[in-house]
Amino acid sequence: MINITDKAKEKLIELRTAEGHSEHHHLRVSVKGGGCSGLMYDLGFDDQFKESDETFEDKGLKIMVDKKSLLYLLGTTLDFSDGLNGKGFQFINPNASRTCGCGESFAI
């Protein structure tokens, strides 16, 4: 399961509306190869469920994750920071053995 903080939820709803998506577009979280640590997080909005998807709901938002990515993301919390030291979504992933300085990639 993936958890979303209140701050991340607010920003996700704001972005979904700004990008012209409806409430039927849900958050898709996945892991892809790349980045300076080997694996990268990928976020987007999607209205198409795939057979390989697992779905969760937290704070009223539906989250879609493909089964392969789920292995890397179990127990992760998605947060949003708009402070002076950085702005954007942050993944708090208990499975990551290390992360890069920008927080966009990680290793297991």
C-alpha positions in Angstrom: 0.0 0.0 0.0 1.1 3.6 -0.7 0.1 6.4 1.7 -0.4 10.1 0.8 0.1 13.0 3.2 -2.5 15.7 3.3 -0.1 18.2 1.7 0.5 15.8 -1.2 -3.3 15.2 -1.6 -3.9 18.9 -1.9 -1.2 19.3 -4.6 -2.4 16.3 -6.5 -5.9 17.5 -6.7 -4.7 21.0 -7.7 -2.5 19.5 -10.5 -5.2 17.1 -11.7 -7.6 20.1 -12.1 -4.9 22.3 -13.7 -4.1 19.6 -16.3 -7.7 19.3 -17.2 -8.2 15.8 -15.8 -11.5 14.7 -14.3 -12.1 12.9 -11.0 -12.0 9.7 -13.1 -8.3 10.1 -13.6 -6.4 8.5 -10.8 -2.8 8.7 -9.6 -0.5 6.2 -11.3 2.7 5.5 -9.5 5.4 3.4 -11.0 9.1 2.6 -10.9 11.4 2.7 -13.9 15.0 2.1 -14.5 17.2 5.1 -14.6 18.4 8.0 -12.6 21.7 8.3 -10.7 20.8 5.6 -8.2 19.4 3.0 -10.7 15.6 3.3 -10.2 13.3 6.3 -10.7 9.8 7.1 -9.5 7.2 8.1 -12.1 3.9 9.9 -11.3 1.0 10.6 -13.6 -2.8 10.7 -14.0 -4.5 7.9 -15.7 -8.1 6.8 -16.3 -7.2 3.3 -17.7 -6.9 0.4 -15.4 -4.6 -2.4 -16.6 -4.9 -6.1 -15.8 -1.5 -5.9 -14.0 -2.6 -3.0 -11.8 -3.2 -3.1 -8.1 -5.3 -0.2 -6.8 -5.4 1.5 -3.4 -7.2 4.4 -1.9 -5.9 6.8 0.6 -7.5 10.1 1.7 -10.1 9.7 -1.0 -7.6 9.4 -3.8 -7.3 6.2 -5.9 -3.8 5.0 -6.6 -2.9 2.6 -9.4 0.4 0.7 -9.3 1.6 -2.1 -11.6 2.5 -5.3 -9.8 6.2 -5.0 -10.7 6.5 -1.5 -9.3 4.5 -2.5 -6.2 7.4 -4.7 -5.0 9.6 -1.5 -4.7 6.8 0.7 -3.3 5.1 -1.2 -0.5 4.9 1.0 2.6 5.9 4.1 0.8 4.5 7.5 1.7 4.1 10.3 -0.9 4.6 13.8 0.5 4.9 17.2 -1.0 7.3 20.0 0.1 7.2 23.6 -1.0 9.9 24.8 1.3 13.0 26.8 0.6 15.2 23.7 0.2 13.2 22.1 -2.5 9.8 21.9 -4.0 8.0 18.9 -5.2 6.8 15.4 -4.4 9.0 13.3 -2.1 8.9 9.6 -1.7 9.5 8.2 1.8 10.3 4.7 0.8 11.3 2.2 3.6 12.6 -0.2 0.9 15.2 2.1 -0.5 18.8 1.4 0.6 20.0 4.8 -0.8 18.5 7.8 -2.7 20.1 10.4 -4.8 20.4 14.0 -3.6 17.4 15.2 -5.5 15.2 12.3 -4.2 14.0 11.3 -7.6 15.9 8.1 -7.8 16.8 5.3 -5.5 18.4 1.8 -5.1 17.2 -1.3 -3.3 
